[in-house]
């Protein structure tokens, strides 16, 4: 059972106008963020914070505080701050990461390596089938799927991950208590049971167009790469892809017919340098080094004696090994080089995977995936 979040984080997220950009611009170290409400008004103003934001922090609106506290009182609802071991490690690397995330579901899912699949809300049946097929294959390769719970490609990607028995993360552009579109409420419940629905917005926040670019930035921020399947030239998915590129993440696109207007956004991305993919294993091979680096970072963050989410750490390391292995015979030395894990840890993971029936020992220090 997770401990309650520091009251300072609740005060911070309830305040208006105190995002990471404002705090960083004022030169306030992240370690001090949850303690800022203890400072005097004069001290906060001297740091360069806007007066309205300072007043909102020191005199929080009762309605906003009550909304947050009521949501957090429900079992399975979590507030994950940027200093929390469950905070997505790749999201922490981007400029101006959200100070907190509201997480409904399994927080450990946020530590698993994510591949974002996004695309048109008005996707064709073929496009949705492709998104689901990629999601299924990527889950079986050890990745989790991130998307935005929208109609079309997003929904197909989430369902593909769930049907494969994998985990998926839905990043929403409303408060965590509001599901949009409403017809995806049942899907959201399934995701909560097998992953997480997350938001950077406080409970009670409704649908506003200006919130979705920030949602897209989190989708790309938590992911090792972004796959775009069917997108028009004005699709919000292209914003997600652009943000992924700015964050140093890989961008992949599925090509389509020149007669399909929903292929034009993908073709534009390909002209701009996105990688053309036709199979999931092409993505897996490209992401193996970053997934391995991520596994090592989580292992170092938690440490062997840490009381935090060790299951998430193990999941990330297992995923890194499976991703590096692909579906061809692979030597232990190759796995060490790709994942950054030491020989002892690789050997332990391979033994666990072999006992679990997921890999087979071919002899001579070579292993191959079974599923």
Secondary structure, DSSP 8 states (H G I E B T S, - for coil): ------HHHHHHHHSTT--HHHHHHTT--GGGGGGGGGS-HHHHHHTT--HHHHHHHHT--HHHHHHHHHHHTSTTEEEEETTSTTS-HHHHHSTT--SEEEEEE-GGGGGS-EEEEEE-TT--HHHHHHHHHHHHHHHHTT-EEEE---TTHHHHHHHHHHHTT--EEEE-SS-TT--SSGGGHHHHHHHHHHEEEEESS-TT----GGGHHHHHHHHHHTEEEEEEES--TT-HHHHHHHHHHHTT-EEEE----TT-GGGHHHHHHHHTT-EE-SSHHHHHHHHHHHHHHHHHHHHHHH-TT--S-HHHHHHHHHHHHHHHHTTS-EEHHHHHHHH---HHHHHHHHHHHHHTTSEEEEETTEEEE--
